[in-house]
Amino acid sequence: MKVNKIQRRARRHSRVRAKIKGTASIPRVSIFRSNRHIFAQLIDDSTGKVMASASDLKMVKAEGKTTKGSKTERASLVGAALAAEALKIGISRVVFDRGGYKYHGQVKALAEGLRKGGLKF
């Protein structure tokens, strides 16, 4: 049987998730990329709760603007927005879950945005 792109990503993601667990003090940053948008969440895996979230779609709806800039630039802004929310609730350290995606492009830009925002991982 031929394995498609989605199945390959799911397999990579399950390998990563086997090693990464988020707690209340050090939550997991989970990333999802669609074709148009990027989403990030802070997750406490011990309770299964989302502590904070950010996305470029959420920022567009809040500001009432159109999506301007490249997807990589918007990913960096999402990282900075999530870092600001995390610092607001008293979180300074996180575990980064790239979601089965390669660490370059949008994923790398989001991670750098988190670092610039003040989070450590």
N, CA, C and O atoms as a DFTB+ gen file, in Angstrom:
484 C
 N C O
     1  1       0.830      -1.181       0.000
     2  2       0.000       0.000       0.000
     3  2       0.874       1.243       0.000
     4  3       1.934       1.275       0.625
     5  1       0.420       2.252      -0.701
     6  2       1.144       3.502      -0.761
     7  2       0.773       4.364       0.447
     8  3      -0.402       4.487       0.794
     9  1       1.778       4.952       1.077
    10  2       1.562       5.808       2.237
    11  2       1.560       7.257       1.765
    12  3       2.501       7.695       1.103
    13  1       0.513       8.002       2.100
    14  2       0.437       9.373       1.631
    15  2       1.084      10.347       2.618
    16  3       1.558       9.942       3.679
    17  1       1.098      11.614       2.264
    18  2       1.774      12.653       3.036
    19  2       1.190      12.796       4.443
    20  3       1.934      12.974       5.408
    21  1      -0.118      12.718       4.560
    22  2      -0.773      12.875       5.861
    23  2      -0.401      11.716       6.793
    24  3      -0.170      11.920       7.984
    25  1      -0.347      10.516       6.246
    26  2       0.020       9.359       7.062
    27  2       1.475       9.433       7.515
    28  3       1.789       9.062       8.646
    29  1       2.361       9.906       6.651
    30  2       3.765      10.056       7.033
    31  2       3.917      11.069       8.162
    32  3       4.680      10.846       9.103
    33  1       3.183      12.198       8.069
    34  2       3.241      13.219       9.112
    35  2       2.701      12.669      10.438
    36  3       3.264      12.935      11.499
    37  1       1.604      11.900      10.369
    38  2       1.020      11.315      11.574
    39  2       2.004      10.358      12.244
    40  3       2.085      10.304      13.471
    41  1       2.741       9.613      11.446
    42  2       3.734       8.681      11.985
    43  2       4.870       9.444      12.670
    44  3       5.305       9.072      13.760
    45  1       5.348      10.515      12.022
    46  2       6.401      11.339      12.635
    47  2       5.895      11.980      13.923
    48  3       6.611      12.029      14.923
    49  1       4.649      12.473      13.892
    50  2       4.075      13.128      15.061
    51  2       3.955      12.156      16.232
    52  3       4.223      12.536      17.372
    53  1       3.562      10.921      15.977
    54  2       3.435       9.948      17.063
    55  2       4.797       9.604      17.660
    56  3       4.893       9.343      18.859
    57  1       5.847       9.601      16.845
    58  2       7.204       9.367      17.366
    59  2       7.620      10.502      18.293
    60  3       8.188      10.267      19.360
    61  1       7.330      11.738      17.876
    62  2       7.686      12.899      18.687
    63  2       6.878      12.900      19.988
    64  3       7.429      13.160      21.057
    65  1       5.575      12.610      19.901
    66  2       4.702      12.651      21.071
    67  2       5.034      11.553      22.084
    68  3       4.703      11.681      23.263
    69  1       5.679      10.484      21.640
    70  2       6.061       9.431      22.576
    71  2       7.127       9.925      23.544
    72  3       7.275       9.375      24.636
    73  1       7.871      10.959      23.155
    74  2       8.976      11.458      23.970
    75  2       8.644      12.752      24.707
    76  3       9.336      13.106      25.661
    77  1       7.609      13.458      24.287
    78  2       7.302      14.785      24.828
    79  2       6.006      14.751      25.627
    80  3       4.981      14.262      25.150
    81  1       6.063      15.279      26.854
    82  2       4.870      15.415      27.691
    83  2       4.873      16.814      28.284
    84  3       5.913      17.306      28.722
    85  1       3.721      17.448      28.299
    86  2       3.592      18.770      28.900
    87  2       2.979      18.659      30.284
    88  3       2.124      17.809      30.529
    89  1       3.421      19.523      31.188
    90  2       2.866      19.566      32.539
    91  2       2.281      20.946      32.778
    92  3       2.329      21.807      31.899
    93  1       1.727      21.158      33.970
    94  2       1.145      22.466      34.283
    95  2       2.217      23.537      34.358
    96  3       1.975      24.677      33.962
    97  1       3.408      23.190      34.862
    98  2       4.475      24.190      34.981
    99  2       5.266      24.346      33.684
   100  3       5.741      25.439      33.373
   101  1       5.408      23.260      32.928
   102  2       6.112      23.309      31.642
   103  2       5.197      22.682      30.586
   104  3       5.311      21.489      30.305
   105  1       4.295      23.469      30.001
   106  2       3.347      22.914      29.029
   107  2       3.985      22.649      27.669
   108  3       5.093      23.097      27.376
   109  1       3.254      21.914      26.860
   110  2       3.697      21.575      25.508
   111  2       3.130      22.592      24.531
   112  3       1.949      22.933      24.598
   113  1       3.975      23.077      23.618
   114  2       3.522      23.966      22.543
   115  2       3.247      23.081      21.337
   116  3       4.168      22.517      20.746
   117  1       1.978      22.964      20.978
   118  2       1.573      22.136      19.852
   119  2       1.293      23.030      18.648
   120  3       0.674      24.085      18.782
   121  1       1.749      22.606      17.478
   122  2       1.609      23.395      16.259
   123  2       0.771      22.632      15.244
   124  3       0.905      21.417      15.098
   125  1      -0.089      23.356      14.550
   126  2      -0.800      22.805      13.404
   127  2      -0.710      23.803      12.266
   128  3      -0.971      24.992      12.448
   129  1      -0.342      23.321      11.102
   130  2      -0.261      24.155       9.902
   131  2      -1.305      23.696       8.915
   132  3      -1.355      22.518       8.560
   133  1      -2.144      24.618       8.466
   134  2      -3.021      24.305       7.345
   135  2      -2.387      24.948       6.114
   136  3      -1.299      25.517       6.208
   137  1      -3.036      24.867       4.990
   138  2      -2.459      25.475       3.791
   139  2      -2.395      26.993       3.894
   140  3      -1.497      27.612       3.325
   141  1      -3.339      27.603       4.615
   142  2      -3.392      29.062       4.703
   143  2      -2.969      29.632       6.044
   144  3      -2.485      30.762       6.103
   145  1      -3.140      28.878       7.126
   146  2      -2.948      29.435       8.461
   147  2      -2.047      28.552       9.311
   148  3      -1.743      27.414       8.955
   149  1      -1.626      29.113      10.452
   150  2      -0.838      28.353      11.423
   151  2      -1.437      28.584      12.801
   152  3      -1.830      29.699      13.141
   153  1      -1.501      27.520      13.588
   154  2      -2.128      27.539      14.900
   155  2      -1.136      26.993      15.923
   156  3      -0.374      26.076      15.617
   157  1      -1.138      27.547      17.136
   158  2      -0.273      27.054      18.207
   159  2      -1.054      27.067      19.511
   160  3      -1.861      27.964      19.753
   161  1      -0.808      26.061      20.351
   162  2      -1.500      25.944      21.632
   163  2      -0.518      25.558      22.726
   164  3       0.453      24.843      22.477
   165  1      -0.776      26.035      23.940
   166  2      -0.072      25.564      25.130
   167  2      -0.966      24.526      25.779
   168  3      -2.108      24.823      26.133
   169  1      -0.457      23.307      25.940
   170  2      -1.280      22.200      26.425
   171  2      -0.656      21.575      27.672
   172  3       0.540      21.283      27.705
   173  1      -1.484      21.378      28.690
   174  2      -1.101      20.628      29.885
   175  2      -1.590      19.199      29.672
   176  3      -2.787      18.928      29.768
   177  1      -0.662      18.286      29.383
   178  2      -1.047      16.911      29.057
   179  2      -1.535      16.130      30.271
   180  3      -2.264      15.151      30.108
   181  1      -1.156      16.532      31.487
   182  2      -1.606      15.797      32.668
   183  2      -3.111      15.947      32.872
   184  3      -3.761      15.018      33.351
   185  1      -3.674      17.104      32.517
   186  2      -5.123      17.306      32.641
   187  2      -5.820      17.319      31.284
   188  3      -7.044      17.208      31.222
   189  1      -5.065      17.452      30.202
   190  2      -5.650      17.491      28.867
   191  2      -6.290      18.827      28.537
   192  3      -7.182      18.897      27.692
   193  1      -5.839      19.896      29.201
   194  2      -6.423      21.222      29.004
   195  2      -5.514      22.103      28.153
   196  3      -4.288      22.025      28.233
   197  1      -6.149      22.942      27.337
   198  2      -5.432      23.962      26.574
   199  2      -5.343      25.198      27.457
   200  3      -6.363      25.733      27.891
   201  1      -4.136      25.646      27.719
   202  2      -3.927      26.777      28.624
   203  2      -3.987      28.108      27.884
   204  3      -4.475      29.101      28.423
   205  1      -3.495      28.129      26.660
   206  2      -3.505      29.343      25.843
   207  2      -3.385      28.926      24.384
   208  3      -2.901      27.837      24.074
   209  1      -3.832      29.808      23.494
   210  2      -3.711      29.503      22.071
   211  2      -3.517      30.784      21.288
   212  3      -3.852      31.874      21.751
   213  1      -2.968      30.632      20.092
   214  2      -2.776      31.766      19.186
   215  2      -2.770      31.233      17.761
   216  3      -2.348      30.105      17.505
   217  1      -3.242      32.060      16.843
   218  2      -3.189      31.701      15.428
   219  2      -3.239      32.975      14.612
   220  3      -3.671      34.018      15.101
   221  1      -2.799      32.890      13.375
   222  2      -2.877      34.077      12.532
   223  2      -4.330      34.370      12.174
   224  3      -4.681      35.527      11.940
   225  1      -5.172      33.359      12.128
   226  2      -6.594      33.545      11.864
   227  2      -7.255      34.296      13.020
   228  3      -8.081      35.181      12.800
   229  1      -6.888      33.940      14.251
   230  2      -7.416      34.603      15.440
   231  2      -7.005      36.076      15.462
   232  3      -7.798      36.943      15.831
   233  1      -5.761      36.352      15.066
   234  2      -5.267      37.728      15.047
   235  2      -5.982      38.544      13.980
   236  3      -6.260      39.725      14.191
   237  1      -6.283      37.938      12.844
   238  2      -6.996      38.635      11.772
   239  2      -8.406      38.996      12.227
   240  3      -8.866      40.115      12.003
   241  1      -9.094      38.044      12.870
   242  2     -10.451      38.297      13.337
   243  2     -10.482      39.354      14.434
   244  3     -11.402      40.170      14.484
   245  1      -9.475      39.344      15.319
   246  2      -9.442      40.304      16.421
   247  2      -9.154      41.717      15.920
   248  3      -9.737      42.684      16.410
   249  1      -8.263      41.834      14.955
   250  2      -7.866      43.152      14.468
   251  2      -8.714      43.619      13.295
   252  3      -8.703      44.802      12.952
   253  1      -9.442      42.706      12.681
   254  2     -10.286      43.065      11.552
   255  2      -9.500      43.398      10.298
   256  3      -9.985      44.113       9.422
   257  1      -8.276      42.873      10.216
   258  2      -7.425      43.145       9.063
   259  2      -7.372      41.926       8.157
   260  3      -7.758      40.822       8.542
   261  1      -6.892      42.152       6.959
   262  2      -6.647      41.026       6.065
   263  2      -5.284      40.443       6.394
   264  3      -4.481      41.076       7.080
   265  1      -5.025      39.245       5.910
   266  2      -3.740      38.612       6.168
   267  2      -2.696      39.215       5.249
   268  3      -2.711      38.993       4.038
   269  1      -1.793      39.976       5.834
   270  2      -0.718      40.579       5.058
   271  2       0.604      39.961       5.473
   272  3       0.754      39.491       6.601
   273  1       1.551      39.964       4.563
   274  2       2.856      39.382       4.831
   275  2       2.871      37.914       4.438
   276  3       1.836      37.309       4.158
   277  1       4.063      37.370       4.427
   278  2       4.196      35.958       4.063
   279  2       3.737      35.083       5.221
   280  3       3.577      35.557       6.346
   281  1       3.531      33.821       4.938
   282  2       3.097      32.894       5.977
   283  2       4.172      32.753       7.051
   284  3       3.851      32.558       8.224
   285  1       5.436      32.848       6.665
   286  2       6.528      32.745       7.620
   287  2       6.530      33.944       8.567
   288  3       6.747      33.784       9.768
   289  1       6.293      35.138       8.038
   290  2       6.224      36.326       8.886
   291  2       5.056      36.241       9.857
   292  3       5.178      36.619      11.022
   293  1       3.920      35.741       9.371
   294  2       2.748      35.601      10.239
   295  2       3.000      34.558      11.317
   296  3       2.522      34.714      12.440
   297  1       3.743      33.491      11.002
   298  2       4.065      32.463      11.992
   299  2       4.910      33.053      13.116
   300  3       4.727      32.702      14.282
   301  1       5.828      33.944      12.772
   302  2       6.644      34.599      13.782
   303  2       5.781      35.446      14.712
   304  3       6.002      35.467      15.923
   305  1       4.798      36.145      14.143
   306  2       3.883      36.954      14.952
   307  2       3.020      36.079      15.864
   308  3       2.723      36.462      16.996
   309  1       2.624      34.921      15.379
   310  2       1.839      33.989      16.195
   311  2       2.674      33.512      17.379
   312  3       2.167      33.409      18.496
   313  1       3.945      33.221      17.141
   314  2       4.837      32.806      18.225
   315  2       4.978      33.886      19.283
   316  3       4.952      33.595      20.479
   317  1       5.125      35.128      18.851
   318  2       5.254      36.237      19.794
   319  2       3.950      36.428      20.580
   320  3       3.985      36.706      21.779
   321  1       2.806      36.280      19.910
   322  2       1.511      36.434      20.585
   323  2       1.301      35.332      21.627
   324  3       0.805      35.601      22.721
   325  1       1.677      34.091      21.291
   326  2       1.529      32.990      22.236
   327  2       2.467      33.171      23.423
   328  3       2.096      32.870      24.557
   329  1       3.677      33.661      23.173
   330  2       4.624      33.921      24.257
   331  2       4.072      34.979      25.209
   332  3       4.213      34.856      26.426
   333  1       3.450      36.009      24.664
   334  2       2.865      37.059      25.511
   335  2       1.744      36.489      26.385
   336  3       1.654      36.820      27.568
   337  1       0.887      35.629      25.809
   338  2      -0.187      35.001      26.582
   339  2       0.380      34.095      27.668
   340  3      -0.139      34.056      28.783
   341  1       1.449      33.364      27.341
   342  2       2.066      32.453      28.307
   343  2       2.664      33.228      29.474
   344  3       2.493      32.835      30.628
   345  1       3.356      34.314      29.191
   346  2       3.942      35.113      30.259
   347  2       2.863      35.730      31.140
   348  3       3.066      35.915      32.340
   349  1       1.709      36.050      30.540
   350  2       0.584      36.606      31.303
   351  2       0.076      35.629      32.362
   352  3      -0.302      36.034      33.461
   353  1       0.071      34.332      32.018
   354  2      -0.418      33.337      32.977
   355  2       0.719      32.718      33.799
   356  3       0.505      31.749      34.528
   357  1       1.920      33.278      33.679
   358  2       3.035      32.862      34.534
   359  2       3.836      31.684      34.049
   360  3       4.382      30.941      34.865
   361  1       3.926      31.489      32.761
   362  2       4.704      30.376      32.199
   363  2       5.898      30.941      31.445
   364  3       5.752      31.796      30.572
   365  1       7.089      30.445      31.800
   366  2       8.292      30.926      31.116
   367  2       9.044      29.814      30.391
   368  3       9.886      30.090      29.537
   369  1       8.742      28.542      30.731
   370  2       9.385      27.404      30.065
   371  2       8.326      26.537      29.414
   372  3       7.251      26.327      29.976
   373  1       8.635      26.031      28.224
   374  2       7.725      25.154      27.491
   375  2       8.504      24.024      26.837
   376  3       9.731      24.063      26.753
   377  1       7.773      23.022      26.376
   378  2       8.324      21.927      25.581
   379  2       7.769      22.111      24.175
   380  3       6.559      22.267      24.005
   381  1       8.632      22.093      23.170
   382  2       8.220      22.394      21.802
   383  2       7.877      21.109      21.057
   384  3       8.708      20.210      20.931
   385  1       6.634      21.035      20.562
   386  2       6.158      19.902      19.772
   387  2       5.919      20.403      18.354
   388  3       4.964      21.138      18.101
   389  1       6.783      20.006      17.438
   390  2       6.679      20.520      16.068
   391  2       5.574      19.847      15.264
   392  3       5.353      20.202      14.106
   393  1       4.894      18.907      15.843
   394  2       3.715      18.315      15.213
   395  2       3.998      17.452      14.005
   396  3       3.118      17.286      13.160
   397  1       5.182      16.900      13.890
   398  2       5.515      16.061      12.751
   399  2       5.998      16.847      11.545
   400  3       6.324      16.263      10.512
   401  1       6.047      18.158      11.668
   402  2       6.530      18.996      10.562
   403  2       8.048      19.164      10.674
   404  3       8.611      19.052      11.763
   405  1       8.699      19.430       9.555
   406  2      10.127      19.699       9.571
   407  2      10.388      21.025      10.273
   408  3       9.582      21.952      10.191
   409  1      11.518      21.105      10.962
   410  2      11.856      22.326      11.694
   411  2      12.537      23.309      10.743
   412  3      13.753      23.497      10.793
   413  1      11.747      23.924       9.889
   414  2      12.230      25.009       9.037
   415  2      11.022      25.753       8.519
   416  3       9.896      25.269       8.624
   417  1      11.248      26.920       7.965
   418  2      10.137      27.695       7.427
   419  2       9.237      28.229       8.516
   420  3       9.699      28.890       9.446
   421  1       7.940      27.939       8.403
   422  2       6.953      28.471       9.339
   423  2       7.157      27.962      10.760
   424  3       7.000      28.715      11.721
   425  1       7.505      26.686      10.893
   426  2       7.686      26.096      12.218
   427  2       8.880      26.745      12.918
   428  3       8.810      27.067      14.104
   429  1       9.961      26.932      12.190
   430  2      11.147      27.580      12.755
   431  2      10.844      29.032      13.111
   432  3      11.280      29.511      14.158
   433  1      10.108      29.735      12.259
   434  2       9.753      31.127      12.522
   435  2       8.877      31.233      13.771
   436  3       9.056      32.152      14.570
   437  1       7.943      30.314      13.948
   438  2       7.102      30.325      15.137
   439  2       7.950      30.085      16.384
   440  3       7.760      30.752      17.401
   441  1       8.880      29.141      16.310
   442  2       9.761      28.862      17.451
   443  2      10.618      30.078      17.795
   444  3      10.807      30.391      18.971
   445  1      11.131      30.758      16.789
   446  2      11.940      31.960      17.039
   447  2      11.088      33.077      17.620
   448  3      11.563      33.850      18.452
   449  1       9.817      33.173      17.185
   450  2       8.899      34.146      17.761
   451  2       8.634      33.864      19.237
   452  3       8.530      34.791      20.040
   453  1       8.525      32.579      19.594
   454  2       8.352      32.204      20.995
   455  2       9.573      32.612      21.810
   456  3       9.445      33.148      22.911
   457  1      10.761      32.353      21.257
   458  2      11.993      32.713      21.960
   459  2      12.122      34.228      22.137
   460  3      12.491      34.707      23.210
   461  1      11.814      34.974      21.076
   462  2      11.872      36.440      21.169
   463  2      10.865      36.969      22.175
   464  3      11.103      37.990      22.820
   465  1       9.743      36.278      22.310
   466  2       8.712      36.674      23.272
   467  2       9.072      36.395      24.704
   468  3       8.397      36.878      25.614
   469  1      10.140      35.612      24.938
   470  2      10.616      35.373      26.295
   471  2      10.458      33.963      26.809
   472  3      10.742      33.712      27.980
   473  1      10.011      33.021      25.974
   474  2       9.876      31.636      26.429
   475  2      11.173      30.868      26.198
   476  3      11.913      31.137      25.252
   477  1      11.429      29.913      27.078
   478  2      12.616      29.066      26.956
   479  2      12.187      27.634      26.721
   480  3      11.254      27.146      27.358
   481  1      12.876      26.952      25.796
   482  2      12.650      25.520      25.564
   483  2      13.885      24.892      24.987
   484  3      13.899      23.690      24.720
